[in-house]
Amino acid sequence: MTQLYDREVPYARVIFCDADAYDAGYISPEAIAGRIEVKGRGGTRLQPGVDMLMQAKDFPKDAPILLITDGMIEDDLVVRREHAYLLPRGCRLPFRAKGDVFYYER
């Protein structure tokens, strides 16, 4: 698998999963850095957000997905394309990841 961080990405599609999944549209990585804060309260369901991307007509069929989470998500998440997870150091996923897992310092 090509490493996600090796790709030139002019824009990223941002989907937030809170009480409901909502689409923030395409945002440049520079605009995302430092502006979007991940707030984990646990119990988040990411599947609606993944499904929203899979059904979006303007989301490339071969685009990878980066799931940014605190790890307190459903244990039956299904992602049927190249993907990776980004978690705060010290957090874990509730399942064995099929995609790469990257950690960051809070």
MODELLER restraints for C-alpha pairs under 7 A, 6 or more apart:
rsr = mdl.restraints
at = mdl.atoms
rsr.add(forms.Gaussian(group=physical.xy_distance, feature=features.Distance(at['CA:10:A'], at['CA:28:A']), mean=5.87, stdev=0.5))
rsr.add(forms.Gaussian(group=physical.xy_distance, feature=features.Distance(at['CA:11:A'], at['CA:26:A']), mean=5.69, stdev=0.5))
rsr.add(forms.Gaussian(group=physical.xy_distance, feature=features.Distance(at['CA:11:A'], at['CA:27:A']), mean=5.18, stdev=0.5))
rsr.add(forms.Gaussian(group=physical.xy_distance, feature=features.Distance(at['CA:11:A'], at['CA:28:A']), mean=4.26, stdev=0.5))
rsr.add(forms.Gaussian(group=physical.xy_distance, feature=features.Distance(at['CA:11:A'], at['CA:29:A']), mean=6.18, stdev=0.5))
rsr.add(forms.Gaussian(group=physical.xy_distance, feature=features.Distance(at['CA:12:A'], at['CA:26:A']), mean=5.28, stdev=0.5))
rsr.add(forms.Gaussian(group=physical.xy_distance, feature=features.Distance(at['CA:12:A'], at['CA:27:A']), mean=5.38, stdev=0.5))
rsr.add(forms.Gaussian(group=physical.xy_distance, feature=features.Distance(at['CA:12:A'], at['CA:28:A']), mean=6.10, stdev=0.5))
rsr.add(forms.Gaussian(group=physical.xy_distance, feature=features.Distance(at['CA:12:A'], at['CA:29:A']), mean=6.59, stdev=0.5))
rsr.add(forms.Gaussian(group=physical.xy_distance, feature=features.Distance(at['CA:13:A'], at['CA:25:A']), mean=5.44, stdev=0.5))
rsr.add(forms.Gaussian(group=physical.xy_distance, feature=features.Distance(at['CA:13:A'], at['CA:26:A']), mean=4.34, stdev=0.5))
rsr.add(forms.Gaussian(group=physical.xy_distance, feature=features.Distance(at['CA:13:A'], at['CA:27:A']), mean=6.37, stdev=0.5))
rsr.add(forms.Gaussian(group=physical.xy_distance, feature=features.Distance(at['CA:14:A'], at['CA:23:A']), mean=6.26, stdev=0.5))
rsr.add(forms.Gaussian(group=physical.xy_distance, feature=features.Distance(at['CA:14:A'], at['CA:24:A']), mean=5.33, stdev=0.5))
rsr.add(forms.Gaussian(group=physical.xy_distance, feature=features.Distance(at['CA:14:A'], at['CA:25:A']), mean=5.74, stdev=0.5))
rsr.add(forms.Gaussian(group=physical.xy_distance, feature=features.Distance(at['CA:14:A'], at['CA:26:A']), mean=6.26, stdev=0.5))
rsr.add(forms.Gaussian(group=physical.xy_distance, feature=features.Distance(at['CA:14:A'], at['CA:27:A']), mean=7.00, stdev=0.5))
rsr.add(forms.Gaussian(group=physical.xy_distance, feature=features.Distance(at['CA:15:A'], at['CA:21:A']), mean=6.61, stdev=0.5))
rsr.add(forms.Gaussian(group=physical.xy_distance, feature=features.Distance(at['CA:15:A'], at['CA:22:A']), mean=5.65, stdev=0.5))
rsr.add(forms.Gaussian(group=physical.xy_distance, feature=features.Distance(at['CA:15:A'], at['CA:23:A']), mean=4.54, stdev=0.5))
rsr.add(forms.Gaussian(group=physical.xy_distance, feature=features.Distance(at['CA:15:A'], at['CA:24:A']), mean=5.79, stdev=0.5))
rsr.add(forms.Gaussian(group=physical.xy_distance, feature=features.Distance(at['CA:15:A'], at['CA:49:A']), mean=6.00, stdev=0.5))
rsr.add(forms.Gaussian(group=physical.xy_distance, feature=features.Distance(at['CA:16:A'], at['CA:22:A']), mean=5.37, stdev=0.5))
rsr.add(forms.Gaussian(group=physical.xy_distance, feature=features.Distance(at['CA:16:A'], at['CA:23:A']), mean=6.44, stdev=0.5))
rsr.add(forms.Gaussian(group=physical.xy_distance, feature=features.Distance(at['CA:17:A'], at['CA:44:A']), mean=6.78, stdev=0.5))
rsr.add(forms.Gaussian(group=physical.xy_distance, feature=features.Distance(at['CA:17:A'], at['CA:45:A']), mean=6.76, stdev=0.5))
rsr.add(forms.Gaussian(group=physical.xy_distance, feature=features.Distance(at['CA:17:A'], at['CA:46:A']), mean=5.99, stdev=0.5))
rsr.add(forms.Gaussian(group=physical.xy_distance, feature=features.Distance(at['CA:17:A'], at['CA:49:A']), mean=6.09, stdev=0.5))
rsr.add(forms.Gaussian(group=physical.xy_distance, feature=features.Distance(at['CA:18:A'], at['CA:44:A']), mean=6.40, stdev=0.5))
rsr.add(forms.Gaussian(group=physical.xy_distance, feature=features.Distance(at['CA:21:A'], at['CA:48:A']), mean=5.96, stdev=0.5))
rsr.add(forms.Gaussian(group=physical.xy_distance, feature=features.Distance(at['CA:21:A'], at['CA:49:A']), mean=5.25, stdev=0.5))
rsr.add(forms.Gaussian(group=physical.xy_distance, feature=features.Distance(at['CA:40:A'], at['CA:70:A']), mean=5.69, stdev=0.5))
rsr.add(forms.Gaussian(group=physical.xy_distance, feature=features.Distance(at['CA:42:A'], at['CA:72:A']), mean=4.62, stdev=0.5))
rsr.add(forms.Gaussian(group=physical.xy_distance, feature=features.Distance(at['CA:42:A'], at['CA:73:A']), mean=6.66, stdev=0.5))
rsr.add(forms.Gaussian(group=physical.xy_distance, feature=features.Distance(at['CA:43:A'], at['CA:72:A']), mean=5.57, stdev=0.5))
rsr.add(forms.Gaussian(group=physical.xy_distance, feature=features.Distance(at['CA:43:A'], at['CA:73:A']), mean=5.40, stdev=0.5))
rsr.add(forms.Gaussian(group=physical.xy_distance, feature=features.Distance(at['CA:44:A'], at['CA:72:A']), mean=6.57, stdev=0.5))
rsr.add(forms.Gaussian(group=physical.xy_distance, feature=features.Distance(at['CA:44:A'], at['CA:73:A']), mean=5.02, stdev=0.5))
rsr.add(forms.Gaussian(group=physical.xy_distance, feature=features.Distance(at['CA:45:A'], at['CA:73:A']), mean=5.59, stdev=0.5))
rsr.add(forms.Gaussian(group=physical.xy_distance, feature=features.Distance(at['CA:45:A'], at['CA:74:A']), mean=5.68, stdev=0.5))
rsr.add(forms.Gaussian(group=physical.xy_distance, feature=features.Distance(at['CA:46:A'], at['CA:73:A']), mean=6.80, stdev=0.5))
rsr.add(forms.Gaussian(group=physical.xy_distance, feature=features.Distance(at['CA:47:A'], at['CA:77:A']), mean=5.88, stdev=0.5))
rsr.add(forms.Gaussian(group=physical.xy_distance, feature=features.Distance(at['CA:47:A'], at['CA:78:A']), mean=7.00, stdev=0.5))
rsr.add(forms.Gaussian(group=physical.xy_distance, feature=features.Distance(at['CA:50:A'], at['CA:79:A']), mean=6.92, stdev=0.5))
rsr.add(forms.Gaussian(group=physical.xy_distance, feature=features.Distance(at['CA:53:A'], at['CA:59:A']), mean=6.51, stdev=0.5))
rsr.add(forms.Gaussian(group=physical.xy_distance, feature=features.Distance(at['CA:64:A'], at['CA:81:A']), mean=6.61, stdev=0.5))
rsr.add(forms.Gaussian(group=physical.xy_distance, feature=features.Distance(at['CA:64:A'], at['CA:82:A']), mean=4.84, stdev=0.5))
rsr.add(forms.Gaussian(group=physical.xy_distance, feature=features.Distance(at['CA:64:A'], at['CA:83:A']), mean=5.18, stdev=0.5))
rsr.add(forms.Gaussian(group=physical.xy_distance, feature=features.Distance(at['CA:65:A'], at['CA:82:A']), mean=6.49, stdev=0.5))
rsr.add(forms.Gaussian(group=physical.xy_distance, feature=features.Distance(at['CA:65:A'], at['CA:83:A']), mean=4.52, stdev=0.5))
rsr.add(forms.Gaussian(group=physical.xy_distance, feature=features.Distance(at['CA:65:A'], at['CA:84:A']), mean=6.49, stdev=0.5))
rsr.add(forms.Gaussian(group=physical.xy_distance, feature=features.Distance(at['CA:66:A'], at['CA:83:A']), mean=5.66, stdev=0.5))
rsr.add(forms.Gaussian(group=physical.xy_distance, feature=features.Distance(at['CA:66:A'], at['CA:84:A']), mean=5.01, stdev=0.5))
rsr.add(forms.Gaussian(group=physical.xy_distance, feature=features.Distance(at['CA:66:A'], at['CA:85:A']), mean=5.68, stdev=0.5))
rsr.add(forms.Gaussian(group=physical.xy_distance, feature=features.Distance(at['CA:67:A'], at['CA:84:A']), mean=6.26, stdev=0.5))
rsr.add(forms.Gaussian(group=physical.xy_distance, feature=features.Distance(at['CA:67:A'], at['CA:85:A']), mean=4.75, stdev=0.5))
rsr.add(forms.Gaussian(group=physical.xy_distance, feature=features.Distance(at['CA:67:A'], at['CA:86:A']), mean=6.15, stdev=0.5))
rsr.add(forms.Gaussian(group=physical.xy_distance, feature=features.Distance(at['CA:68:A'], at['CA:85:A']), mean=5.85, stdev=0.5))
rsr.add(forms.Gaussian(group=physical.xy_distance, feature=features.Distance(at['CA:68:A'], at['CA:86:A']), mean=4.70, stdev=0.5))
rsr.add(forms.Gaussian(group=physical.xy_distance, feature=features.Distance(at['CA:68:A'], at['CA:87:A']), mean=6.12, stdev=0.5))
rsr.add(forms.Gaussian(group=physical.xy_distance, feature=features.Distance(at['CA:69:A'], at['CA:86:A']), mean=6.38, stdev=0.5))
rsr.add(forms.Gaussian(group=physical.xy_distance, feature=features.Distance(at['CA:69:A'], at['CA:87:A']), mean=5.46, stdev=0.5))
rsr.add(forms.Gaussian(group=physical.xy_distance, feature=features.Distance(at['CA:70:A'], at['CA:87:A']), mean=5.50, stdev=0.5))
rsr.add(forms.Gaussian(group=physical.xy_distance, feature=features.Distance(at['CA:70:A'], at['CA:88:A']), mean=6.30, stdev=0.5))
rsr.add(forms.Gaussian(group=physical.xy_distance, feature=features.Distance(at['CA:70:A'], at['CA:91:A']), mean=6.25, stdev=0.5))
rsr.add(forms.Gaussian(group=physical.xy_distance, feature=features.Distance(at['CA:71:A'], at['CA:87:A']), mean=6.70, stdev=0.5))
rsr.add(forms.Gaussian(group=physical.xy_distance, feature=features.Distance(at['CA:71:A'], at['CA:91:A']), mean=6.08, stdev=0.5))
rsr.add(forms.Gaussian(group=physical.xy_distance, feature=features.Distance(at['CA:71:A'], at['CA:92:A']), mean=5.27, stdev=0.5))
rsr.add(forms.Gaussian(group=physical.xy_distance, feature=features.Distance(at['CA:71:A'], at['CA:93:A']), mean=4.53, stdev=0.5))
rsr.add(forms.Gaussian(group=physical.xy_distance, feature=features.Distance(at['CA:71:A'], at['CA:94:A']), mean=6.78, stdev=0.5))
rsr.add(forms.Gaussian(group=physical.xy_distance, feature=features.Distance(at['CA:72:A'], at['CA:93:A']), mean=6.93, stdev=0.5))
rsr.add(forms.Gaussian(group=physical.xy_distance, feature=features.Distance(at['CA:75:A'], at['CA:94:A']), mean=5.38, stdev=0.5))
rsr.add(forms.Gaussian(group=physical.xy_distance, feature=features.Distance(at['CA:75:A'], at['CA:95:A']), mean=5.86, stdev=0.5))
rsr.add(forms.Gaussian(group=physical.xy_distance, feature=features.Distance(at['CA:82:A'], at['CA:99:A']), mean=6.97, stdev=0.5))
rsr.add(forms.Gaussian(group=physical.xy_distance, feature=features.Distance(at['CA:83:A'], at['CA:99:A']), mean=5.29, stdev=0.5))
rsr.add(forms.Gaussian(group=physical.xy_distance, feature=features.Distance(at['CA:84:A'], at['CA:99:A']), mean=4.71, stdev=0.5))
rsr.add(forms.Gaussian(group=physical.xy_distance, feature=features.Distance(at['CA:84:A'], at['CA:100:A']), mean=4.60, stdev=0.5))
rsr.add(forms.Gaussian(group=physical.xy_distance, feature=features.Distance(at['CA:84:A'], at['CA:101:A']), mean=5.70, stdev=0.5))
rsr.add(forms.Gaussian(group=physical.xy_distance, feature=features.Distance(at['CA:85:A'], at['CA:100:A']), mean=6.27, stdev=0.5))
rsr.add(forms.Gaussian(group=physical.xy_distance, feature=features.Distance(at['CA:85:A'], at['CA:101:A']), mean=4.71, stdev=0.5))
rsr.add(forms.Gaussian(group=physical.xy_distance, feature=features.Distance(at['CA:85:A'], at['CA:102:A']), mean=6.03, stdev=0.5))
rsr.add(forms.Gaussian(group=physical.xy_distance, feature=features.Distance(at['CA:86:A'], at['CA:101:A']), mean=6.00, stdev=0.5))
rsr.add(forms.Gaussian(group=physical.xy_distance, feature=features.Distance(at['CA:86:A'], at['CA:102:A']), mean=4.80, stdev=0.5))
rsr.add(forms.Gaussian(group=physical.xy_distance, feature=features.Distance(at['CA:86:A'], at['CA:103:A']), mean=5.56, stdev=0.5))
rsr.add(forms.Gaussian(group=physical.xy_distance, feature=features.Distance(at['CA:87:A'], at['CA:102:A']), mean=6.35, stdev=0.5))
rsr.add(forms.Gaussian(group=physical.xy_distance, feature=features.Distance(at['CA:87:A'], at['CA:103:A']), mean=4.87, stdev=0.5))
rsr.add(forms.Gaussian(group=physical.xy_distance, feature=features.Distance(at['CA:87:A'], at['CA:104:A']), mean=6.34, stdev=0.5))
rsr.add(forms.Gaussian(group=physical.xy_distance, feature=features.Distance(at['CA:88:A'], at['CA:103:A']), mean=5.34, stdev=0.5))
rsr.add(forms.Gaussian(group=physical.xy_distance, feature=features.Distance(at['CA:88:A'], at['CA:104:A']), mean=4.95, stdev=0.5))
rsr.add(forms.Gaussian(group=physical.xy_distance, feature=features.Distance(at['CA:88:A'], at['CA:105:A']), mean=5.89, stdev=0.5))
rsr.add(forms.Gaussian(group=physical.xy_distance, feature=features.Distance(at['CA:88:A'], at['CA:106:A']), mean=6.14, stdev=0.5))
rsr.add(forms.Gaussian(group=physical.xy_distance, feature=features.Distance(at['CA:89:A'], at['CA:103:A']), mean=5.05, stdev=0.5))
rsr.add(forms.Gaussian(group=physical.xy_distance, feature=features.Distance(at['CA:89:A'], at['CA:104:A']), mean=5.45, stdev=0.5))
rsr.add(forms.Gaussian(group=physical.xy_distance, feature=features.Distance(at['CA:89:A'], at['CA:105:A']), mean=5.68, stdev=0.5))
